[in-house]
Amino acid sequence: MKRICLYFEIHQIIHLKRYRFFDIGRDHYYYDDYENERSINDIAERSYVPALQTLIQMCKDHPEFKVAFSLSGVGLEQLEFHAPQVIDLLREINSTGQVEFLCEPYSHGLSSLANEESFADEVKRMSDRIKELFGKRPKVFRNSSLIYNDEIGAQVAAMGFKGILTEGAKQVLGWKSPHYLYHCASDPRLKLLMRDINLSEDITERFTSHPLMADQWLDWIASTPEGEDIINIFGELVSFGIFHPLQSGILEFLKAIPALAKERGIGFSLPSELCTEKSVGAVEVPYNISWVDEERDTSCWLGNVMQREAFNKLYSVADRVRVCGDRRIQMDWDSLQASNNFRFMTTKPGYQYRGIYDSPYDAFTNYMNILGDFISRVNNLYGGADNEEIDGLITLIKNQDDELAAKDKEIERLRKKLEKFNPTGQVEKKSVKKVVVKKPVALKKASSTVKVEVKGESTKKPTKKVVTKKKA
């Protein structure tokens, strides 16, 4: 049976303030609140609210329909502050039981390419946030912009995730189809869910320019070769209302899918359900892939000298930020990591949207001024110590953390070992044993045989008989 796995991304771009509108070194508030509030409310009103209301109704009308969402932490923060009605709708659709939330880096940034510890920290914070909001910890991971390679896969598997969604890029799949379940070449425990590029972009990219009917789209899915039964459709939720206006009929297209799929014998699955099945083999991904641009790589964020300089400068203080414990620093760190900061600097042809910036050079200049102020604040937290002293302190803290983690693992290993021998957790009562203690021959007449009873952990002291000597 062919099954559609439908995913939607919800992420908000954080707009930074132009550095000339605040005093570098004194004013440390980096955000353009007006533009953030305006853009989020616009997207919520024109896209998120009507699209989520449609999906909620689809879940109610079709119990077999299922859908998954990928949310970023910085996006959730902006929605909670400026458009809480979107969070309410996400909670409502979650209550249907036909929804799954994927985990991703909290900042929607590029930490997976720069700093393993920062990446792990972001993923844990995002997993905790999803558990807090929706009551369930995610089992499937989706990296920012579907960035993936074998090393990232191994790290995600080590975090306990069962699967990861990534791009069905031709440079890694070759002749293989994205319609099978694969596994990570570095760790077979992690299943790979490969996005179908064409079927996804028929909706998210080409719907307005090439009008599409739902029955035609589902006929393409039904006609895929036998055995190619997993169809991963992934796109941004802003496709409904922003990329394609609601007047185009895109929500009507979406609403028609469940009933028409049922007529063709096509079902729906959640990502975690697919990950319980057996994979057909490994897919080796030795270099970075993503779902962006024709190249499907990371060149839109790290393709020129400006981007790489900003990226290296940012992650040069990653360890310091992680151990500093300052909440305001952490909030700014998440926003500065967001991948759109680097994409605004791209010089690749065809990229038009740059937020408040006039050119990639304008974006670079503004970002580096803010980043310089941020790094100065981070270093000041360490009391004016030089870089060598700070690095030594961080190494010491990291070693202590590693030592504690090793002890925790040993405690957990011993606990599991105890549970194996005593699964109920109750103290077993040992049978009473009589131990006969032999005395030396010379003392046999002076004392009787000593009996010691062992019951549990307690022992009774030996009782001696009083021997009365007979009168001559």
C-alpha positions in Angstrom: 0.0 0.0 0.0 1.3 3.4 -0.9 1.5 5.9 1.9 2.0 9.7 2.0 3.9 11.2 4.8 3.1 14.9 4.9 5.3 17.4 6.7 5.2 21.2 7.1 7.8 23.6 8.3 6.9 26.5 10.6 9.8 28.9 11.1 10.0 32.6 11.5 12.9 34.9 10.3 14.3 37.1 13.0 14.9 40.6 11.7 17.9 42.3 13.3 18.1 46.0 13.7 20.5 48.1 11.6 23.5 48.8 13.7 23.4 52.6 13.0 20.1 52.7 14.9 21.7 51.7 18.2 24.9 52.5 20.0 27.4 49.6 19.5 29.0 48.8 22.8 26.2 50.3 24.9 22.9 49.3 23.5 22.8 45.5 23.3 19.3 45.1 22.0 19.7 43.8 18.4 16.1 43.3 17.2 13.8 45.2 14.9 10.6 44.7 16.9 8.4 46.6 14.5 9.4 44.5 11.5 9.3 41.2 13.5 5.7 42.0 14.7 4.5 43.2 11.3 5.9 40.2 9.4 4.7 37.6 11.9 1.2 38.9 12.1 1.0 39.2 8.3 2.1 35.5 7.9 -0.2 34.3 10.7 -3.2 36.1 9.2 -2.7 35.2 5.6 -1.2 31.7 6.0 -0.7 30.0 9.3 -4.2 30.5 10.7 -6.3 29.5 7.6 -3.9 26.6 6.7 -4.0 25.2 10.3 -7.8 25.6 10.5 -8.0 23.6 7.2 -5.7 20.8 8.5 -7.7 20.6 11.7 -10.9 20.1 9.8 -9.3 17.5 7.6 -8.2 15.5 10.7 -11.8 15.7 12.0 -13.4 14.7 8.7 -10.9 12.0 7.9 -9.6 9.8 10.8 -7.0 8.2 8.5 -5.4 11.5 7.6 -2.1 12.3 9.3 0.4 15.2 9.2 3.7 16.2 10.8 5.2 19.6 11.7 8.8 20.8 12.2 9.1 23.9 14.4 12.1 25.9 15.4 12.6 27.3 19.0 13.1 30.9 17.8 10.0 30.6 15.7 7.9 29.4 18.6 9.2 32.2 20.8 8.1 34.8 18.2 4.7 33.2 17.7 4.1 33.0 21.4 4.9 36.7 21.7 3.3 38.1 18.6 0.7 35.5 17.3 -0.3 33.2 20.2 -3.4 32.1 18.2 -1.1 30.0 16.0 0.1 28.1 19.1 -3.5 27.5 20.2 -4.2 26.0 16.7 -1.2 23.8 17.0 -2.4 22.5 20.4 -5.8 21.9 18.9 -4.5 19.9 16.0 -2.2 18.0 18.3 -5.3 16.9 20.4 -6.7 15.0 17.4 -3.9 12.4 17.8 -3.2 12.4 14.1 -0.2 14.7 14.3 3.5 14.3 15.0 6.1 17.0 15.8 9.7 16.6 14.6 12.7 17.9 16.4 15.3 20.3 14.9 18.0 22.7 16.2 16.4 25.4 18.4 17.9 28.3 16.4 17.2 26.8 13.0 20.9 27.4 12.5 24.0 25.7 11.2 25.5 24.3 14.5 25.6 20.8 13.0 28.3 22.0 10.7 30.4 23.8 13.3 30.2 22.6 16.9 29.0 19.2 18.0 28.4 20.2 21.6 26.3 23.3 20.6 24.3 21.2 18.2 23.5 18.6 20.9 22.5 21.3 23.3 20.2 22.9 20.8 18.5 19.6 20.0 18.0 18.8 23.6 16.4 22.2 24.3 14.1 21.9 21.3 13.1 18.4 22.4 12.3 19.6 25.9 10.2 22.5 24.4 8.1 20.2 22.3 7.5 17.9 25.2 6.4 20.9 27.3 4.1 22.3 24.7 2.6 19.1 23.2 3.1 16.4 25.8 5.3 14.1 23.7 9.0 13.9 23.1 9.9 13.8 19.4 11.3 10.5 17.9 12.2 11.8 14.4 14.7 14.6 13.6 14.8 17.1 10.9 17.9 19.3 10.6 17.7 23.0 9.5 16.9 23.1 5.8 17.3 19.2 5.7 21.1 19.6 6.0 22.6 16.1 6.3 25.8 14.0 6.0 26.9 10.7 7.5 28.5 12.3 10.5 25.4 14.3 11.4 23.4 11.1 11.0 25.7 9.2 13.5 25.3 12.0 16.1 21.5 12.2 15.7 21.4 8.4 16.2 23.5 8.7 19.3 20.9 11.2 20.7 18.3 8.5 20.5 16.3 9.5 17.4 14.8 6.7 15.3 14.8 8.6 12.0 15.8 11.7 10.2 14.1 13.5 7.2 16.5 14.7 4.5 16.6 15.6 0.8 16.2 12.9 -1.8 19.0 14.6 -3.8 20.2 12.9 -7.0 23.9 13.4 -6.1 23.5 10.9 -3.2 20.6 8.7 -4.4 21.8 8.2 -8.0 19.6 5.6 -9.6 17.8 4.9 -6.3 14.3 6.0 -5.7 13.4 8.3 -2.7 10.2 6.1 -2.2 12.0 3.5 0.0 13.0 3.5 3.6 16.8 3.7 3.9 19.2 3.9 6.9 22.3 5.9 7.8 25.6 4.5 6.5 27.3 5.4 9.8 24.7 4.0 12.1 22.0 1.6 10.8 19.7 2.4 13.8 18.8 5.7 12.2 16.3 5.5 9.3 16.5 7.9 6.4 13.2 9.5 5.2 14.0 11.0 1.7 11.9 13.9 0.5 10.4 13.5 -3.0 11.6 16.7 -4.6 9.2 16.8 -7.6 6.0 15.9 -5.9 6.8 18.3 -3.0 7.6 21.2 -5.2 4.6 20.7 -7.4 2.7 22.1 -4.5 5.1 24.4 -2.7 7.0 25.9 -5.7 4.9 25.5 -8.9 1.3 25.5 -7.9 0.5 29.0 -9.2 2.6 28.9 -12.3 1.5 25.4 -13.3 -2.0 24.9 -12.0 -2.5 21.4 -10.5 -5.5 19.4 -9.6 -5.5 17.1 -6.6 -6.7 14.0 -8.5 -3.9 14.5 -11.1 -1.3 14.8 -8.3 -2.5 11.6 -6.6 -2.6 9.7 -9.9 1.1 10.4 -10.2 1.6 8.9 -6.7 -0.6 5.9 -7.5 1.4 5.2 -10.7 4.8 4.9 -9.0 6.4 1.5 -9.5 5.4 -1.4 -7.3 7.3 -1.5 -4.1 8.0 2.3 -4.1 5.4 2.8 -1.3 6.8 5.7 0.9 6.1 9.2 -0.4 7.6 11.9 1.8 6.1 15.4 1.0 7.8 18.3 2.7 7.4 22.0 2.4 6.9 25.3 4.2 3.5 26.0 5.6 3.8 29.6 4.2 3.3 28.0 0.8 -0.4 28.2 1.6 -1.2 31.9 1.5 2.2 33.6 1.1 4.0 31.8 -1.7 0.7 31.0 -3.4 -2.3 33.3 -2.5 -5.4 31.7 -1.1 -7.3 32.9 -4.2 -5.3 30.3 -6.2 -7.3 27.5 -4.7 -4.4 25.9 -2.9 -6.3 25.2 0.3 -9.1 23.5 -1.8 -6.4 21.4 -3.3 -5.2 20.4 0.1 -8.7 19.6 1.4 -9.4 17.3 -1.5 -6.4 15.1 -0.9 -7.7 12.7 1.8 -10.9 11.6 0.1 -9.2 11.2 -3.3 -6.3 9.3 -1.8 -8.8 6.9 -0.2 -10.4 6.2 -3.6 -7.0 5.2 -5.0 -6.0 3.0 -2.0 -3.4 5.5 -0.8 -2.9 5.9 2.9 -1.1 8.2 5.3 1.6 7.6 7.9 3.4 9.5 10.6 7.3 9.6 10.3 7.8 7.5 13.5 5.5 4.8 12.2 7.6 4.5 9.1 10.8 4.3 11.2 9.5 1.0 12.8 9.8 -0.8 9.5 12.8 -2.5 8.0 15.0 -0.4 5.7 16.1 -1.7 2.2 19.8 -0.5 2.6 22.1 2.3 3.4 22.6 5.6 1.6 26.1 7.1 1.9 26.2 10.9 2.2 29.9 11.8 2.7 29.4 15.5 2.0 26.7 18.1 3.0 23.3 18.1 1.3 20.3 20.3 1.9 17.0 21.1 0.2 18.0 24.6 -1.0 18.7 25.7 -4.6 19.6 23.5 -7.6 22.9 22.4 -6.0 21.1 20.9 -2.9 24.2 21.8 -0.8 25.2 24.5 1.8 26.6 27.0 -0.7 23.7 29.5 -0.1 24.9 30.0 3.5 28.7 29.3 3.2 29.5 29.9 -0.5 31.5 33.1 -0.3 34.2 34.7 1.8 31.9 37.0 3.8 29.6 34.1 4.8 32.5 31.9 5.9 34.1 34.7 7.9 30.9 35.5 9.7 30.3 31.8 10.3 33.8 31.2 11.8 33.6 34.3 13.9 30.3 33.3 15.4 31.2 29.8 16.3 34.6 30.9 17.7 32.7 31.7 20.9 30.4 28.7 20.9 32.0 26.9 23.9 32.1 30.1 25.9 28.4 30.8 25.3 27.4 27.3 26.1 28.9 27.3 29.6 28.3 31.0 30.6 24.7 30.4 31.8 23.5 34.0 31.0 19.9 33.9 29.6 20.1 37.1 27.7 23.4 35.9 26.0 21.7 32.6 25.2 18.7 34.3 23.6 20.9 36.5 21.4 23.1 33.5 20.5 20.0 31.6 19.2 19.0 34.6 17.0 22.5 35.2 15.7 22.8 31.5 14.7 19.6 31.5 12.6 20.5 30.5 9.0 18.8 33.4 7.3 21.5 35.7 8.7 24.0 34.0 6.4 21.6 33.6 3.5 21.1 37.3 3.3 24.8 37.5 2.5 24.7 35.2 -0.5 26.0 36.4 -3.8 24.5 33.6 -5.8 22.3 34.8 -8.7 18.6 34.7 -8.5 18.3 35.3 -4.7 16.1 38.4 -4.2 14.8 38.5 -0.6 17.3 40.1 1.8 15.0 41.4 4.6 15.9 44.9 5.5 19.2 44.9 3.6 20.0 46.4 0.2 22.8 44.0 -0.7 24.8 41.0 0.6 27.5 43.4 1.6 25.1 45.5 3.6 23.8 42.4 5.3 27.4 41.3 6.1 28.4 44.7 7.5 25.4 44.9 9.8 25.8 41.4 11.0 29.5 41.7 11.8 28.9 44.9 13.8 26.3 43.2 15.9 28.4 40.1 16.2 31.4 42.1 17.4 29.3 43.7 20.1 28.0 40.2 21.1 31.5 38.7 21.3 32.6 41.6 23.5 29.8 40.9 25.9 30.6 37.2 26.0 34.2 37.8 26.8 33.3 40.4 29.5 31.4 37.7 31.4 34.8 36.1 32.1 36.1 39.1 34.0 38.6 40.4 31.4 40.5 37.1 31.3 42.5 36.6 28.1 41.6 34.0 25.5 44.1 31.4 26.8 42.6 31.6 30.3 39.1 31.5 29.1 39.8 28.4 26.9 41.5 26.8 29.9 38.5 27.4 32.0 36.1 26.0 29.3 38.3 22.9 28.9 38.2 22.4 32.7 34.4 22.7 32.7 34.1 20.4 29.7 36.3 17.8 31.4 34.3 17.9 34.5 31.1 17.5 32.5 32.6 14.5 30.7 33.6 13.0 34.0 30.1 13.4 35.4 28.6 12.0 32.2 30.8 9.0 32.5 29.8 8.4 36.1 26.1 8.8 35.2 26.6 6.1 32.5 28.3 3.8 35.0 25.5 4.3 37.5 22.9 3.6 34.8 24.8 0.5 33.8 24.9 -0.8 37.3 21.2 0.0 37.9 20.2 -2.0 34.8 22.4 -4.9 35.9 20.7 -4.9 39.3 17.3 -4.8 37.6 18.3 -7.8 35.5 18.9 -9.9 38.6 16.0 -8.5 40.5 13.4 -7.1 38.0 10.7 -6.6 40.7 12.9 -4.3 42.8 11.9 -6.2 46.0 14.4 -7.6 48.4 14.4 -11.3 48.1 14.2 -13.4 51.2 16.9 -15.9 51.5 16.2 -19.3 52.9 17.3 -20.1 56.4 20.5 -22.1 56.5 22.0 -23.9 59.4 25.8 -23.5 59.6 27.6 -26.1 61.7 30.8 -24.7 63.1 33.2 -27.4 64.1 35.2 -26.7 67.2 38.7 -28.0 68.0 38.7 -31.5 69.7 40.0 -30.1 73.0 37.0 -27.7 73.2 34.2 -30.1 72.3 33.3 -30.9 75.9 33.4 -27.3 76.9 30.9 -26.0 74.4 28.0 -27.3 72.4 27.5 -27.1 68.7 27.0 -23.5 67.6 24.1 -22.7 65.2 24.0 -19.5 63.1 20.8 -18.6 61.3 21.0 -16.4 58.2 17.8 -14.6 57.4 18.0 -11.6 55.0 20.9 -9.4 56.1 20.6 -10.0 59.9 22.4 -12.8 61.9 21.7 -14.1 65.3 24.5 -14.4 67.8 25.4 -18.0 68.7 23.8 -19.2 71.9 26.0 -21.1 74.3 24.8 -23.9 76.6 25.9 -23.7 80.2 27.6 -27.0 81.1 27.3 -28.0 84.7 30.1 -30.1 86.1 29.0 -33.2 88.0 30.2 -33.6 91.6 32.7 -36.3 92.3 
